[in-house]
């Protein structure tokens, strides 16, 4: 998983890669786009590692509806783990 | 077990029941035929109820969005199981059966509506062009009207004559709504393709298509005078509906189980 010093759009790529096995690539991309704009006010590619906690808070309700609470927390934990202490 | 294997098992179940109906059941005595349908239909309804119950329990019943949908499926198919038993073994009490079916249909509408608007509830929308989405909705609406028009007109005539059949009216309206909801279910499945959730919505769409086959067999084949084919068509549609809704529930349960225990599915 990503190096924390890698390019900014790796946040987007990592989140999409984590969501895609569950939601498929189309909805994973859509979710990243929708929630980075809603929560961060930026395009997905502009999201930074420091934005990850806020982005995950925004993704949580969506994941809870689609996957259920427990499974959603596992996916969120995986993404959080990808960015270390983020 | 992967989603593909679940699909293969469900499709095999449908095929076996359709072949049995076409080849064997027509040759059975009235009593044997009665028991065949009693066991097969009650068993299939119960199968959906058990699968839906497992999925609902995994999502803490009414406490979560997905859990609410599966709880309603559980209620609907448990009532349909009871109605099937009432219809076969207590025919002198048609009101009980009618009441059970009416409540089951209301629960089914709720279950399908929750599933059909999952993406919207999650703050997302369908993938693909608006033209494609409109086309699918229009086709589903046309299908719903074409298949239910006769029954709906008959129910309206009953109301005008002062002899309304509330249970039948709810059944017809529930069928129409369910057939309409095949459009958002299909659009959700198409949006989710490539992901584990795709299979759940694809199976639900296939299950709803089963109810369409069940209804269409009566209206289309019946009008053509193919009574033997009507029976087999209805049974195939019924099996398609029950096997694939069970498959959807099982896939939902497995996805949650694997997601929370770290075991990956190889769909």
Interface residues (C-beta under 8 A of the other chain):
Chain A: X20 X21 X22 X23 X24 X25 X26 X27 X28 X30 X31 X34 X35 X38 X61 X62 X63 X64 X65 X66 X67 X68 X69 X70 X71 X74 X75
Chain B: X58 X59 X60 X64 X65 X66 X67 X118 X119 X121 X122 X123 X124 X125 X127 X191 X192 X193 X194 X195 X196 X197 X198 X255 X256 X259 X260 X262 X264
